[in-house]
Amino acid sequence: MPATPPLHPRQVLFDPDERAAPALPVCDHYSGVEARMRKSLRLQAEMGPVFDVTLDHEDGAPVGGEREHAHLVAELLAGADNRFDRVGVRVLPLPHARFDEVLAIVLAAPRRPAYLMLPKLRGVAELERAAQAIDAAGGRGIPLHALVETHGALREVQALAAHPRIESLSFGLMDLVSAHRGAIPLSAMGAQGQFEHPLVLRAKLELAAACHAEGKVPSHSVVTELEDMQALQRAAEQAARRLAYTRMWSIHPTQIRPIVEAFAPSAAEVDQAIEVLRAAQAAAWAPIRHRDVLHDRASYRWFWLLLERAHRTCAADGPQLPVEVRALWFAPAATP
């Protein structure tokens, strides 16, 4: 008799050497002012690790005060509100005169950042130099995220995504629009205009495609209309549903929940995924007919990835996967 196949979807549906994208939270929240950084960390401690906090040194540090700001970032990394080790740091651009000094202070903190975000990269060669500097400063093994916000980075986006140190690439909307020297209208920086201008849309699609091809996480750009929650919701839904982004930036605490909700699967999608995967498991993962639709391992993989996303987007005070599903597939003892 043939051996019984393993029951866990992750073992059955994916090749052992397949490049799975990192399981990052769907929201990446940026803050650089001390009061807002502390508030963001407290909010994460309350909600749970459904969003990352990125302590911003590039735009957060006053000119001339980079060293003092770096010490503050190191203090917050080591603080009690960093409960889940999901706090990253956006460092200064590589050409900045204080890049090495600030990096050394941040990496000397008792707790390492979950990742380092590299702004203003101009291509793979600059990424390599940044990675070498980070390793030399004691940051070997820390995942790197990078902003694609220059023409050089966009031109080499596939190679950036393929780099072994890169975990996620973020689309830098405002800087990339500005880099076109006024040829792209200001409206393309807006919540809706960024989805309408052909050059901006092309850049977004190239980044998302490169990340998915290399098993990395594509992170969508900001919405600057801080009070317009409807505009934010529409932008987040378009990023997730139309452009295949699996993560998005927040720049104000009120944006976090709408982004998490927009990237979370609907209750109907979760219910369908559970039904199909349970039926597939009962059939030893052979093809099945479910509600007059044929499903096989290709669609099983799609449903399983949806359930993984649902698991990552369950806030502490929000909807949870059914208890029996979590015990069956997501409990530590069940996870391969």
C-alpha positions as CSV (number, residue, x, y, z in Angstrom):
1,M,0.0,0.0,0.0
2,P,1.2,3.5,-0.7
3,A,2.5,5.5,2.2
4,T,-0.1,7.9,3.7
5,P,0.9,11.4,2.7
6,P,1.6,14.0,5.4
7,L,-1.6,15.8,6.5
8,H,-0.3,19.3,7.1
9,P,-1.0,21.5,4.0
10,R,2.5,23.1,4.2
11,Q,4.1,19.7,3.8
12,V,1.9,18.4,1.1
13,L,1.4,21.4,-1.1
14,F,4.8,23.0,-1.3
15,D,8.2,21.7,-2.4
16,P,10.8,21.7,0.4
17,D,13.1,24.0,-1.6
18,E,10.3,26.3,-2.7
19,R,10.9,30.0,-1.9
20,A,8.1,30.9,0.4
21,A,7.7,34.6,1.0
22,P,8.4,35.7,4.6
23,A,5.3,35.8,6.8
24,L,5.4,39.5,7.6
25,P,2.5,41.5,9.1
26,V,0.4,43.2,6.4
27,C,0.9,46.7,7.8
28,D,4.2,48.5,8.3
29,H,3.7,51.6,10.5
30,Y,6.2,54.4,10.3
31,S,6.9,57.1,13.0
32,G,9.9,59.2,13.7
33,V,8.8,61.7,16.4
34,E,9.4,60.5,19.9
35,A,5.9,60.8,21.2
36,R,4.5,59.1,18.1
37,M,7.1,56.3,18.2
38,R,6.2,55.6,21.9
39,K,2.5,55.7,21.0
40,S,3.0,53.3,18.1
41,L,4.8,50.8,20.3
42,R,2.1,50.9,23.0
43,L,-0.5,50.3,20.3
44,Q,1.3,47.3,18.9
45,A,1.6,45.9,22.5
46,E,-2.2,46.3,22.8
47,M,-3.2,45.0,19.3
48,G,-0.7,42.3,19.0
49,P,1.8,41.7,16.1
50,V,-0.6,42.3,13.3
51,F,1.5,45.3,12.2
52,D,5.2,46.2,12.3
53,V,6.5,49.4,13.8
54,T,9.4,51.0,11.9
55,L,11.2,53.6,13.9
56,D,12.2,56.2,11.3
57,H,15.6,57.7,11.4
58,E,15.8,59.0,7.9
59,D,12.9,61.5,8.1
60,G,12.6,61.4,11.9
61,A,16.0,62.7,13.0
62,P,16.5,66.5,13.1
63,V,19.3,67.7,10.9
64,G,22.3,67.7,13.2
65,G,20.6,65.6,15.7
66,E,21.1,62.2,14.1
67,R,23.3,60.8,16.9
68,E,20.8,61.7,19.6
69,H,17.9,60.3,17.6
70,A,19.8,57.0,17.1
71,H,20.2,56.7,20.9
72,L,16.5,57.2,21.3
73,V,15.8,54.5,18.7
74,A,18.1,52.1,20.5
75,E,16.3,52.9,23.8
76,L,12.9,52.2,22.3
77,L,14.1,48.9,20.7
78,A,15.2,47.7,24.1
79,G,12.0,49.0,25.9
80,A,9.2,47.0,27.5
81,D,6.7,48.0,24.8
82,N,8.7,46.0,22.2
83,R,6.9,42.8,23.1
84,F,6.9,40.9,19.9
85,D,10.3,41.7,18.3
86,R,8.5,43.2,15.4
87,V,10.1,46.6,15.5
88,G,12.4,47.7,12.6
89,V,14.4,50.8,11.9
90,R,14.7,52.9,8.7
91,V,18.3,54.1,8.7
92,L,19.9,57.0,6.9
93,P,20.7,56.7,3.2
94,L,24.1,55.1,2.5
95,P,25.8,58.2,1.2
96,H,24.9,60.2,4.4
97,A,28.0,61.3,6.4
98,R,26.6,59.7,9.6
99,F,25.3,56.5,8.1
100,D,28.0,54.3,9.9
101,E,27.8,56.2,13.2
102,V,24.0,55.9,13.4
103,L,24.1,52.3,12.3
104,A,26.6,51.4,15.1
105,I,24.4,53.0,17.8
106,V,21.3,51.2,16.6
107,L,23.0,47.9,16.4
108,A,24.6,48.3,19.8
109,A,21.1,48.2,21.4
110,P,20.4,45.2,23.7
111,R,17.7,44.0,21.2
112,R,18.3,43.9,17.5
113,P,15.8,45.4,15.1
114,A,13.5,42.9,13.3
115,Y,14.8,44.4,10.0
116,L,16.6,47.5,8.6
117,M,14.9,49.6,6.0
118,L,17.3,51.1,3.4
119,P,16.1,54.3,1.7
120,K,17.2,55.9,-1.5
121,L,19.1,52.9,-2.9
122,R,20.2,53.4,-6.5
123,G,20.8,49.8,-7.4
124,V,22.2,46.5,-6.4
125,A,25.8,47.7,-6.0
126,E,24.6,50.2,-3.3
127,L,22.6,47.4,-1.6
128,E,25.8,45.3,-1.5
129,R,27.8,48.1,0.1
130,A,25.0,48.7,2.6
131,A,24.9,45.0,3.5
132,Q,28.6,44.9,4.0
133,A,28.5,48.0,6.3
134,I,25.7,46.4,8.3
135,D,27.5,43.2,8.7
136,A,30.7,45.0,9.8
137,A,28.7,46.9,12.4
138,G,27.4,43.7,14.0
139,G,24.2,43.3,12.0
140,R,24.9,40.1,10.2
141,G,21.7,38.1,9.6
142,I,19.3,41.0,10.1
143,P,16.8,41.0,7.2
144,L,17.0,44.0,5.0
145,H,14.1,45.9,3.5
146,A,14.6,48.5,0.7
147,L,12.7,51.4,-0.8
148,V,12.4,51.4,-4.6
149,E,12.2,55.2,-5.0
150,T,14.9,56.0,-7.6
151,H,15.2,55.3,-11.3
152,G,18.2,53.1,-10.6
153,A,16.4,50.9,-8.1
154,L,13.4,50.6,-10.4
155,R,15.7,49.6,-13.3
156,E,17.3,46.9,-11.1
157,V,14.2,45.9,-9.2
158,Q,14.4,42.2,-10.2
159,A,18.0,41.9,-9.0
160,L,17.1,43.7,-5.8
161,A,14.3,41.3,-5.1
162,A,16.7,38.4,-5.8
163,H,19.3,39.5,-3.3
164,P,19.5,36.9,-0.5
165,R,19.5,39.6,2.3
166,I,16.3,41.3,1.0
167,E,13.1,40.3,2.8
168,S,10.8,43.0,1.4
169,L,10.8,45.8,-1.2
170,S,8.6,48.9,-0.6
171,F,7.4,51.2,-3.3
172,G,8.5,54.8,-2.6
173,L,5.7,56.8,-4.3
174,M,6.6,60.4,-3.5
175,D,10.3,60.3,-4.2
176,L,9.8,58.3,-7.4
177,V,7.2,60.8,-8.7
178,S,9.5,63.7,-7.8
179,A,12.4,61.9,-9.6
180,H,10.5,62.5,-12.8
181,R,11.3,66.2,-12.6
182,G,7.7,67.5,-12.7
183,A,6.7,65.4,-15.7
184,I,4.3,63.4,-13.5
185,P,1.6,65.6,-11.9
186,L,1.3,66.1,-8.2
187,S,-2.1,64.3,-8.3
188,A,-0.1,61.0,-8.8
189,M,1.0,61.3,-5.2
190,G,-2.6,61.1,-4.0
191,A,-4.6,58.2,-2.8
192,Q,-6.4,57.7,-6.1
193,G,-4.1,59.4,-8.6
194,Q,-1.3,56.9,-7.8
195,F,-3.4,54.2,-9.4
196,E,-4.1,56.1,-12.5
197,H,-0.9,57.5,-13.9
198,P,0.6,54.9,-16.3
199,L,4.3,55.4,-15.2
200,V,3.4,55.0,-11.6
201,L,1.2,52.0,-12.2
202,R,3.9,50.4,-14.3
203,A,6.5,50.8,-11.5
204,K,4.1,49.4,-8.9
205,L,3.5,46.3,-11.1
206,E,7.1,45.7,-11.8
207,L,8.0,45.8,-8.1
208,A,5.1,43.4,-7.2
209,A,6.0,41.0,-10.0
210,A,9.7,40.9,-9.0
211,C,8.9,40.2,-5.4
212,H,6.6,37.4,-6.1
213,A,9.0,35.8,-8.6
214,E,11.7,35.8,-5.9
215,G,9.7,34.9,-2.9
216,K,9.9,38.4,-1.3
217,V,7.2,40.7,0.2
218,P,6.0,43.6,-1.9
219,S,5.0,46.6,0.3
220,H,2.7,49.3,-1.0
221,S,3.3,53.0,-0.6
222,V,1.7,55.6,1.6
223,V,-1.6,57.5,1.6
224,T,-0.9,61.0,2.7
225,E,-4.6,62.0,3.1
226,L,-4.5,61.4,6.9
227,E,-8.1,62.1,7.7
228,D,-9.7,60.5,4.6
229,M,-10.4,56.9,5.8
230,Q,-12.4,56.1,2.7
231,A,-9.6,57.1,0.4
232,L,-7.2,55.0,2.5
233,Q,-9.6,52.0,2.4
234,R,-9.9,52.2,-1.4
235,A,-6.2,52.5,-1.9
236,A,-5.5,49.6,0.4
237,E,-8.1,47.4,-1.3
238,Q,-6.7,48.2,-4.8
239,A,-3.1,47.5,-3.6
240,A,-4.2,44.1,-2.2
241,R,-6.8,43.0,-4.7
242,R,-5.6,44.5,-8.0
243,L,-1.8,44.9,-7.7
244,A,-0.9,41.8,-5.6
245,Y,0.7,43.7,-2.8
246,T,0.8,41.8,0.5
247,R,1.9,44.7,2.8
248,M,1.3,48.4,3.0
249,W,2.7,51.4,4.8
250,S,0.9,53.4,7.5
251,I,2.0,56.9,8.5
252,H,-0.6,57.6,11.1
253,P,-2.1,55.3,13.9
254,T,-5.6,55.8,12.5
255,Q,-4.5,54.1,9.3
256,I,-3.4,50.8,10.8
257,R,-6.7,49.1,11.4
258,P,-8.2,50.0,7.9
259,I,-5.0,48.6,6.3
260,V,-5.1,45.4,8.3
261,E,-8.8,45.0,7.5
262,A,-8.3,45.7,3.8
263,F,-5.5,43.0,3.5
264,A,-7.4,40.5,5.6
265,P,-9.5,37.9,3.8
266,S,-13.2,38.2,4.1
267,A,-15.2,35.8,6.4
268,A,-16.7,34.2,3.3
269,E,-13.2,33.6,1.8
270,V,-12.0,32.0,5.0
271,D,-15.0,29.8,5.3
272,Q,-14.6,28.6,1.7
273,A,-10.9,27.9,2.2
274,I,-11.6,25.9,5.4
275,E,-14.3,23.8,3.5
276,V,-12.1,23.1,0.5
277,L,-9.0,22.2,2.5
278,R,-10.8,19.9,4.9
279,A,-12.4,18.1,1.9
280,A,-8.9,17.9,0.3
281,Q,-7.3,16.5,3.4
282,A,-10.1,13.9,3.7
283,A,-9.3,12.9,0.0
284,A,-5.6,12.6,0.8
285,W,-5.0,15.8,-1.3
286,A,-6.3,14.3,-4.5
287,P,-8.5,16.4,-6.8
288,I,-12.0,17.0,-5.5
289,R,-15.3,18.4,-6.7
290,H,-16.6,21.0,-4.3
291,R,-19.9,22.8,-5.0
292,D,-19.6,21.8,-8.7
293,V,-16.1,23.2,-9.0
294,L,-12.9,21.1,-9.6
295,H,-10.1,21.8,-7.1
296,D,-6.6,20.3,-7.1
297,R,-3.3,21.2,-5.5
298,A,-3.0,24.5,-7.4
299,S,-6.2,25.8,-5.8
300,Y,-5.3,24.1,-2.5
301,R,-2.1,26.2,-2.4
302,W,-4.1,29.3,-3.0
303,F,-6.6,28.5,-0.2
304,W,-3.8,27.6,2.2
305,L,-2.0,30.9,1.6
306,L,-5.2,32.7,2.2
307,L,-5.6,31.0,5.5
308,E,-2.1,31.9,6.5
309,R,-2.9,35.5,5.7
310,A,-6.0,35.3,7.8
311,H,-4.0,33.9,10.7
312,R,-1.5,36.8,10.4
313,T,-4.2,39.5,10.3
314,C,-6.1,38.4,13.4
315,A,-5.9,41.2,15.8
316,A,-6.1,40.5,19.5
317,D,-9.5,42.1,19.6
318,G,-10.7,41.0,16.2
319,P,-12.1,37.9,14.5
320,Q,-10.1,34.7,15.0
321,L,-9.9,31.6,12.9
322,P,-12.1,28.8,14.4
323,V,-10.5,27.2,17.4
324,E,-10.4,23.7,15.8
325,V,-8.7,25.1,12.7
326,R,-6.0,26.8,14.7
327,A,-5.5,23.6,16.7
328,L,-5.4,21.5,13.6
329,W,-3.0,23.6,11.4
330,F,-1.6,26.5,13.3
331,A,-0.8,25.3,16.8
332,P,3.0,24.9,17.4
333,A,2.6,21.1,17.7
334,A,0.8,21.0,14.3
335,T,3.2,23.2,12.4
336,P,5.9,21.4,10.4
